[in-house]
Amino acid sequence: MIYDITHVTRFDYGAPVRFARCNLRLEPIDWPGQRLESYMLRVTPSGRTTPARAEAGLANVTRLTIDVPVQRLTIESCARMTVDRPVPMLAPGDPTLGEIAAMARDSRDLSPAGPPSYLFPSPLIPLDRQIADYCAPDLAPSRNALEAGIALAQRIQREFEFDPAATLVDTPPHEAFLKRRGVCQDFAQIMITGLRAAGLPAAYASGYIRTLPPPGQERLVGADATHAWVLLWCGPVRGWIGVDPTNGIWMASDHIITAVGRDYAEIAPVDGVVLGSGAQKMEVSVDVAPLAEGEE
């Protein structure tokens, strides 16, 4: 499947901003099952953009500097992606959760995609005994890893309510857990908390899901915005397998990864500093459109 992705972020400032320096993590990464075909970034009014190194996580980072007064800033990111990722199928040779935990502890892979980096608590996803206890029934060490991952994702989808008014971007997982409601970021963080508490490598994936479903299928929750889900490391053969606790499904051909990190703070689409006074309003719109057959 080929997708055209348009992600527009608009900032309106209460008073002119004299200087801004932002990190943009909007260009999707290459990842197993997906390939970036083309990319364009447009900033209005224009600013200086330079490539930057990802200090943590897996992301394509662009540094944006605005050094003339602006009261409105628009960042438009346009990507064309090829996604060829089948739905994972359970197999008799899949490792158990206990085997994965042991392999991750023994791993010496310190690359950004290595499992040791995703075993431990992170600033936005601390250890939490209540969440660990909630997730534990699905995470028996003897259980097939893929079976356990999708079972936990589907239980979160059933037992938590999607409610954009319930939480904010900085709401801790414990608060969303107690409310039993929130958005995709909350559900991903809750699931990652439980997986890491069980000694399993779990990463936070940020990206997009298909805006319009195929005929006859229900629209996925989280479309028209950036989406978040979970990657569970399932050993050196299987690698990272994605599960989406917001929708209770596997990461497959409807999901496009933009960046991967320990938590949202490492891979936020836009962050940085501005010098100015007055309030700030931000609006985000996302469109993920599959190309029709034969269309280029």
HELIX and SHEET records of a PDB file:
HELIX    1   1 LEU A   97  ASP A  106  1                                  10    
HELIX    2   2 PRO A  115  TYR A  118  5                                   4    
HELIX    3   3 ARG A  129  CYS A  135  1                                   7    
HELIX    4   4 ALA A  136  ASP A  138  5                                   3    
HELIX    5   5 ALA A  145  GLU A  159  1                                  15    
HELIX    6   6 PRO A  173  LYS A  179  1                                   7    
HELIX    7   7 CYS A  184  ALA A  197  1                                  14    
HELIX    8   8 GLY A  235  ARG A  238  1                                   4    
HELIX    9   9 TYR A  264  ILE A  267  1                                   4    
SHEET    1   A 4 GLN A  34  THR A  44  0                                        
SHEET    2   A 4 VAL A  70  VAL A  83 -1                                        
SHEET    3   A 4 ILE A   2  VAL A  17 -1                                        
SHEET    4   A 4 GLN A 280  PRO A 290 -1                                        
SHEET    1   B 4 ARG A  48  ALA A  52  0                                        
SHEET    2   B 4 ASN A  60  ILE A  66 -1                                        
SHEET    3   B 4 PHE A  19  GLU A  27 -1                                        
SHEET    4   B 4 VAL A 270  LEU A 275 -1                                        
SHEET    1   C 2 GLU A 161  PHE A 162  0                                        
SHEET    2   C 2 ARG A 181  GLY A 182  1                                        
SHEET    1   D 5 ILE A 249  TRP A 250  0                                        
SHEET    2   D 5 TRP A 240  ASP A 244 -1                                        
SHEET    3   D 5 HIS A 227  TRP A 233 -1                                        
SHEET    4   D 5 ALA A 202  ILE A 209 -1                                        
SHEET    5   D 5 HIS A 255  GLY A 261 -1                                        
END                                                                             
